[in-house]
Amino acid sequence: MAACRLCLPRFVAANTFMTSPELHPVVAIIGAGPAGLMAADVLSMQGFSVVVYDGMPSGGRKFLLAGRGGLNLTHSEPLDAFSRRYSGFDDTVPQWLDAMSPQALRTWADELGAATFVGTSGRVFPHEMKAAPLLRGWLARLRARGVEFRMRHRWQGFDANGGLCFLNAGDALTVKPRACLLALGGGSWSRLGSDGAWVDVLMAKGVEIAPLAPANCGFDVAWSAPFVEKWAGQPLKNIALSTASDGEFRAGECMLTATGIEGGGVYAWSGSLVKTCASQGQAKLFIDLLPDWSREKVLAALSVSRGARSWSSFLQSRLRLTGAKWGVLRECVTPEVMSSPIALTNAIKALPIALLRPRPMDEAISTSGGVMRQALDENLMLRAMPGMFCAGEMLDWDAPTGGYLLTAVMASGVVAGHGMARYLAS
Ligand SMILES: Cc1cc2nc3c(=O)[nH]c(=O)nc-3n(C[C@H](O)[C@H](O)[C@H](O)COP(=O)(O)OP(=O)(O)OC[C@H]3O[C@@H](n4cnc5c(N)ncnc54)[C@H](O)[C@@H]3O)c2cc1C
């Protein structure tokens, strides 16, 4: 029996391949995150015998972590606006929403006892603002339908016959299902189970893969030591952000950190900022510190004599520009800019922050890159490997935070689940 690519020495040494028939399920799903579980939902509902494998002691760990922030499941905006949030994958991600729309996702959560509500931002959350009750109900329903879970089964790759090789507590085993779904996640928060190790395995099989990169991530900024001491950990609220001083500014919030800047307002632009850092060595983020004030109004307020007042008390009294907003303005402009009303107005309405690099991928909310559209058919089956499907964050698409990630992850699980059912039926 041939051994897996990635674990040859261990497999040869262990020499403990197990090939008994009961280990060969009809359907194997590797990855018990939301994509894999959603495919298991679809297939088990149609009566298929499904075994879910995961390398961790329990599944859905990143889903549970997302629950710490309230579990932003989806967004309530109209479907055409919702669809425009996705990039990559040859712009075909919105087609998955035909299989599971944001509204269908809400209904699905409701059926599992986790009714949702629309927050003031339009984002959709379960009333309990956490993932654990939803995940518990979901796993219980899957088990009741006969889905089996094999945890602590780390997938290593393929043997020479296309069998799936796992390591379980030091024991090697190989299984050969009739169809398999890889739902292995991206490459961030590796301690929760998704580490992108699958990239090399699939590339060796000729699968086209775009390199994984941080998405929805923070950036490093060379703040001065006094700035870090005073302002690290402080939020910037009621601001707008852009990647160009004269470009579209989007309302948001962010957090000043010891190493730079992070938070939803930054994540919204992180896709293009990561690319600019890669191509130009650094990038600029522009912050409108007073989005509710027109440029003219700011200029008029600054065009009076400061007199003996300090800059901070002048800006506080004239513009109500205080706290971390004042701190970051002071950090990023020169004394010459401060003393010119026009230049200071420009800085307040589009403060340039020099971003050195994205924070490491492991810290990112999600990763871009992954299995490319052309490597898969419309059922998300690998063209190079019939019977082998992929779903979730491991595909080469991207979206901002706001519930768009989980919606597409789960919708892709539905698409793959139906695709596998059709494949098995044929
Ligand atoms: C802090 C944080 C907060 C987030 N909040 C939100 C939010 O509020 N809303 C939102 O839409 N999105 C959010 N996300 C993103 C969302 O959680 C992910 O996009 C989603 O979990 C990806 O689902 P997935 O099933 O594709 O992969 P994952 O959830 O990563 O699951 C993949 C599974 O595969 C297993 N696995 C990987 N490799 C192997 C292997 N070789 N062998 C066996 N098993 C393996 C892993 O153990 C894991 O269980 C958040 C992410 C983070 C990090």
The ligand as an SDF file (V2000), in Angstrom:
LIG
                    3D

 53 58  0  0  0  0  0  0  0  0999 V2000
  -12.3050   36.1660   15.1570 C   0  0  0  0  0  0  0  0  0  0  0  0
  -13.2080   35.8110   14.0110 C   0  0  0  0  0  0  0  0  0  0  0  0
  -14.4900   36.3070   13.9810 C   0  0  0  0  0  0  0  0  0  0  0  0
  -15.3180   36.0270   12.8840 C   0  0  0  0  0  0  0  0  0  0  0  0
  -16.6000   36.5310   12.8820 N   0  0  0  0  0  0  0  0  0  0  0  0
  -17.3900   36.3140   11.8110 C   0  0  0  0  0  0  0  0  0  0  0  0
  -18.7120   36.8200   11.7790 C   0  0  0  0  0  0  0  0  0  0  0  0
  -19.2270   37.3730   12.7720 O   0  0  0  0  0  0  0  0  0  0  0  0
  -19.4330   36.6610   10.6390 N   0  0  0  0  0  0  0  0  0  0  0  0
  -18.9270   36.0080    9.5490 C   0  0  0  0  0  0  0  0  0  0  0  0
  -19.6180   35.9410    8.5170 O   0  0  0  0  0  0  0  0  0  0  0  0
  -17.7010   35.4520    9.5740 N   0  0  0  0  0  0  0  0  0  0  0  0
  -16.9210   35.5900   10.6740 C   0  0  0  0  0  0  0  0  0  0  0  0
  -15.6780   35.0300   10.7030 N   0  0  0  0  0  0  0  0  0  0  0  0
  -15.2320   34.1930    9.5560 C   0  0  0  0  0  0  0  0  0  0  0  0
  -15.8610   32.7700    9.6000 C   0  0  0  0  0  0  0  0  0  0  0  0
  -15.7930   32.2610   10.9110 O   0  0  0  0  0  0  0  0  0  0  0  0
  -15.1220   31.8500    8.6270 C   0  0  0  0  0  0  0  0  0  0  0  0
  -15.1490   32.4350    7.3360 O   0  0  0  0  0  0  0  0  0  0  0  0
  -15.7710   30.4640    8.5820 C   0  0  0  0  0  0  0  0  0  0  0  0
  -15.6610   29.8150    9.8320 O   0  0  0  0  0  0  0  0  0  0  0  0
  -15.1000   29.5690    7.5240 C   0  0  0  0  0  0  0  0  0  0  0  0
  -15.8170   28.3660    7.4870 O   0  0  0  0  0  0  0  0  0  0  0  0
  -15.1880   27.0520    6.8230 P   0  0  0  0  0  0  0  0  0  0  0  0
  -16.1330   25.9400    7.1420 O   0  0  0  0  0  0  0  0  0  0  0  0
  -14.8510   27.3090    5.4170 O   0  0  0  0  0  0  0  0  0  0  0  0
  -13.8000   26.8380    7.5800 O   0  0  0  0  0  0  0  0  0  0  0  0
  -13.4860   26.6890    9.1480 P   0  0  0  0  0  0  0  0  0  0  0  0
  -14.5580   27.2490    9.9830 O   0  0  0  0  0  0  0  0  0  0  0  0
  -12.1130   27.1810    9.3200 O   0  0  0  0  0  0  0  0  0  0  0  0
  -13.5200   25.0910    9.3570 O   0  0  0  0  0  0  0  0  0  0  0  0
  -12.5630   24.2510    8.7500 C   0  0  0  0  0  0  0  0  0  0  0  0
  -12.4450   22.9690    9.5520 C   0  0  0  0  0  0  0  0  0  0  0  0
  -11.5200   22.0940    8.8780 O   0  0  0  0  0  0  0  0  0  0  0  0
  -10.6780   21.4580    9.8400 C   0  0  0  0  0  0  0  0  0  0  0  0
   -9.4300   21.1040    9.1810 N   0  0  0  0  0  0  0  0  0  0  0  0
   -8.5630   21.9190    8.5350 C   0  0  0  0  0  0  0  0  0  0  0  0
   -7.5410   21.2130    8.0460 N   0  0  0  0  0  0  0  0  0  0  0  0
   -7.7660   19.9160    8.3810 C   0  0  0  0  0  0  0  0  0  0  0  0
   -7.0710   18.6790    8.1350 C   0  0  0  0  0  0  0  0  0  0  0  0
   -5.9280   18.6380    7.4330 N   0  0  0  0  0  0  0  0  0  0  0  0
   -7.6060   17.5350    8.6300 N   0  0  0  0  0  0  0  0  0  0  0  0
   -8.7650   17.5310    9.3230 C   0  0  0  0  0  0  0  0  0  0  0  0
   -9.4730   18.6660    9.5670 N   0  0  0  0  0  0  0  0  0  0  0  0
   -8.9680   19.8440    9.0970 C   0  0  0  0  0  0  0  0  0  0  0  0
  -10.5120   22.5030   10.9260 C   0  0  0  0  0  0  0  0  0  0  0  0
  -10.1600   21.8910   12.1570 O   0  0  0  0  0  0  0  0  0  0  0  0
  -11.8810   23.1750   10.9530 C   0  0  0  0  0  0  0  0  0  0  0  0
  -12.7400   22.5640   11.9160 O   0  0  0  0  0  0  0  0  0  0  0  0
  -14.8410   35.2390   11.8050 C   0  0  0  0  0  0  0  0  0  0  0  0
  -13.5360   34.7190   11.8440 C   0  0  0  0  0  0  0  0  0  0  0  0
  -12.7280   35.0050   12.9400 C   0  0  0  0  0  0  0  0  0  0  0  0
  -11.3250   34.4310   12.9550 C   0  0  0  0  0  0  0  0  0  0  0  0
  1  2  1  0
  2  3  1  0
  2 52  2  0
  3  4  2  0
  4  5  1  0
  4 50  1  0
  5  6  2  0
  6  7  1  0
  6 13  1  0
  7  8  2  0
  7  9  1  0
  9 10  1  0
 10 11  2  0
 10 12  1  0
 12 13  2  0
 13 14  1  0
 14 15  1  0
 14 50  1  0
 15 16  1  0
 16 17  1  0
 16 18  1  0
 18 19  1  0
 18 20  1  0
 20 21  1  0
 20 22  1  0
 22 23  1  0
 23 24  1  0
 24 25  2  0
 24 26  1  0
 24 27  1  0
 27 28  1  0
 28 29  2  0
 28 30  1  0
 28 31  1  0
 31 32  1  0
 32 33  1  0
 33 34  1  0
 33 48  1  0
 34 35  1  0
 35 36  1  0
 35 46  1  0
 36 37  1  0
 36 45  1  0
 37 38  2  0
 38 39  1  0
 39 40  1  0
 39 45  2  0
 40 41  1  0
 40 42  2  0
 42 43  1  0
 43 44  2  0
 44 45  1  0
 46 47  1  0
 46 48  1  0
 48 49  1  0
 50 51  2  0
 51 52  1  0
 52 53  1  0
M  END
$$$$
